[in-house]
Amino acid sequence: MSTTSVSAAIVRHIEEIEVALRHIRNVMDPRLEKEAGRLIERKRKAFGWAGAVDDHLDPVCWLAPEQWRMANDTNDYFDLYINFESSNCIDEAEPETWVARFLGFAGSGMRFTFGSNGLFRPKWKAFLRSEPLVQQLVDQGFVCDPKAGLLALPIRIDKDALLSAFEDQDFSEAMAPIEAQLDRIKALRPALDRLVEAIRARA
């Protein structure tokens, strides 16, 4: 569809578009933030991990086992920590809504990303490029882009499940992939603990 055709379609349907955007931002997005945040906080407490989740998932939604905390830490610094976040679209723009983020609009999506307070960004990128343990995680379904400093575990949200969640007001099935990936991270603790030891050796 040409730019001219898109512009004409928007003008033709601007009332519906504005109503939809307001509904998403005022009703749907806050519900998604609330449901995901509650789930992550419940799992964090069940695991006995450190972390913080704010009311809107942004900018704060992180967690980490206490064993990953940096030595003599007083500021919640960890050799390895996990963030819940969204990725940008293919064109690097941020999706306009959380609904779009959760459903992977234009190449975006949700993921658990891993970072380190023990290695500054250049060292972290070099670590991702050269550490053999990272490749083992990639073989387990992680995504790694050393150039961007990215180590992440993607989360796939099912569109039909999310549709049913809003219709039935039951988000358990739609949020299940988030819980499953958290359980997977916990199950991978032996490999991740070895990664922490490797980070500490490089710091």
C-alpha positions in Angstrom: 0.0 0.0 0.0 1.4 3.4 -1.0 2.0 6.3 1.5 -0.9 8.2 -0.2 -3.3 5.3 0.2 -2.3 4.8 3.9 -2.8 8.5 4.6 -6.2 8.5 2.9 -7.2 5.4 4.9 -6.2 7.1 8.2 -8.2 10.2 7.4 -11.2 8.0 6.5 -11.0 6.1 9.8 -9.4 8.6 12.2 -12.3 8.4 14.6 -12.0 4.6 15.0 -8.2 4.9 15.2 -8.3 7.5 17.9 -10.8 5.5 19.9 -8.8 2.4 19.6 -5.5 4.0 20.6 -7.1 5.6 23.7 -8.7 2.3 24.7 -5.3 0.5 24.3 -3.4 3.1 26.3 -6.1 3.6 29.0 -7.4 0.1 29.4 -5.4 -2.7 27.6 -1.8 -1.5 28.2 -2.3 -1.0 31.9 -3.9 -4.4 32.3 -1.0 -6.1 30.5 1.6 -4.2 32.6 -0.3 -5.2 35.7 -0.7 -8.9 34.8 2.9 -9.4 33.7 4.3 -7.4 36.6 2.3 -9.4 39.1 3.4 -12.7 37.6 7.1 -11.8 37.5 6.9 -10.5 41.1 5.2 -13.6 42.3 7.8 -15.8 40.6 10.6 -13.6 42.0 9.4 -14.1 45.5 8.8 -17.8 45.0 12.4 -18.2 43.8 13.7 -16.1 46.7 15.5 -13.7 44.3 16.4 -10.1 44.6 14.8 -7.6 42.2 12.2 -4.8 41.6 9.1 -4.5 39.5 7.4 -1.1 39.1 3.7 -0.5 38.2 4.4 -0.1 34.5 7.2 -2.5 33.8 9.3 0.4 32.6 11.9 1.4 33.5 12.2 -1.0 36.3 11.6 -4.8 36.0 14.6 -6.8 37.0 15.5 -9.8 39.1 18.6 -11.9 40.0 19.5 -14.7 42.4 21.3 -13.4 45.5 24.2 -15.6 44.7 24.9 -13.4 41.6 25.3 -10.3 43.7 28.7 -8.6 43.5 31.0 -8.9 46.4 30.6 -6.1 49.0 27.6 -4.8 47.2 25.5 -2.0 48.8 23.6 -0.8 45.7 22.0 -3.8 44.1 24.9 -4.5 41.7 25.1 -8.0 40.3 27.6 -9.8 38.2 24.6 -11.1 36.2 21.0 -9.8 36.3 17.9 -10.2 34.3 15.6 -7.5 32.8 12.1 -8.0 31.4 11.8 -5.7 28.4 10.6 -5.3 24.9 12.6 -5.2 21.7 12.2 -2.6 19.0 10.7 -3.1 15.6 12.8 -4.0 12.5 13.2 -0.2 11.8 14.5 0.3 15.4 11.5 2.3 16.3 9.6 1.5 19.5 6.1 0.1 19.2 3.5 2.6 20.2 1.7 0.3 22.7 2.4 -2.7 25.0 -0.2 -4.7 23.1 1.9 -4.3 20.0 5.1 -5.2 22.0 3.5 -8.3 23.4 2.2 -9.5 20.0 5.5 -8.9 18.2 4.4 -6.0 15.9 6.9 -5.4 13.0 9.6 -7.6 14.5 9.3 -6.3 18.1 8.6 -8.6 21.0 9.1 -9.4 24.7 12.2 -11.0 26.2 14.3 -11.5 29.3 17.7 -9.9 28.7 20.9 -10.5 30.7 23.4 -7.9 31.7 26.3 -7.4 34.1 27.3 -4.7 36.5 30.7 -6.4 36.8 31.7 -5.9 33.2 31.4 -2.5 31.6 29.8 -2.5 28.1 33.0 -3.0 26.0 34.1 -5.8 28.2 30.6 -7.3 28.2 30.5 -7.3 24.4 33.9 -8.9 24.3 32.8 -11.5 26.8 29.7 -12.4 24.7 31.9 -12.7 21.7 34.5 -15.0 23.2 33.0 -17.0 26.1 32.2 -20.6 25.2 29.4 -20.8 27.8 27.5 -18.2 25.8 27.3 -20.5 22.8 25.9 -23.2 25.1 23.1 -20.8 26.1 22.4 -20.0 22.4 22.1 -23.8 21.8 19.4 -23.7 24.5 17.3 -21.0 22.7 19.0 -17.8 23.8 19.7 -15.0 21.4 23.1 -13.4 21.4 24.3 -10.3 19.5 27.8 -9.4 20.8 27.9 -6.2 18.6 24.8 -4.9 20.4 25.7 -6.4 23.8 22.6 -8.5 23.7 22.1 -11.8 25.5 18.4 -12.6 25.8 15.7 -15.3 26.1 12.8 -14.5 23.8 9.1 -14.7 24.9 6.5 -15.7 22.4 3.0 -14.5 23.3 0.1 -16.2 21.5 -2.3 -13.8 19.8 -5.4 -16.0 20.2 -4.5 -16.5 23.9 -4.2 -12.8 24.4 -7.5 -12.2 22.6 -9.2 -14.7 24.8 -7.6 -13.1 27.9 -9.3 -9.7 27.2 -12.6 -11.4 26.3 -12.7 -13.7 29.4 -10.7 -11.5 31.8 -8.4 -14.4 32.5 -4.8 -13.8 31.6 -3.2 -17.0 32.9 -2.9 -18.7 29.5 -1.7 -15.6 27.8 1.0 -14.9 30.4 2.0 -18.6 30.6 5.0 -18.1 28.2 6.5 -15.5 30.6 6.2 -18.0 33.5 7.6 -20.8 31.4 10.7 -18.8 30.5 11.3 -17.8 34.1 11.0 -21.5 35.1 13.5 -22.3 32.3 15.9 -19.7 33.6 15.7 -21.2 37.0 16.3 -24.7 35.6 19.3 -23.4 33.8 20.9 -22.1 37.0 23.9 -24.5 36.9 24.9 -23.1 33.4 24.1 -19.5 34.4 26.1 -19.9 37.7 29.1 -21.0 35.6 28.6 -17.9 33.4 28.7 -15.8 36.6 32.0 -17.4 37.6 33.3 -16.7 34.1 32.2 -13.0 34.4 33.9 -12.7 37.8 37.1 -14.1 36.3 37.1 -11.4 33.6 36.0 -8.5 35.9 
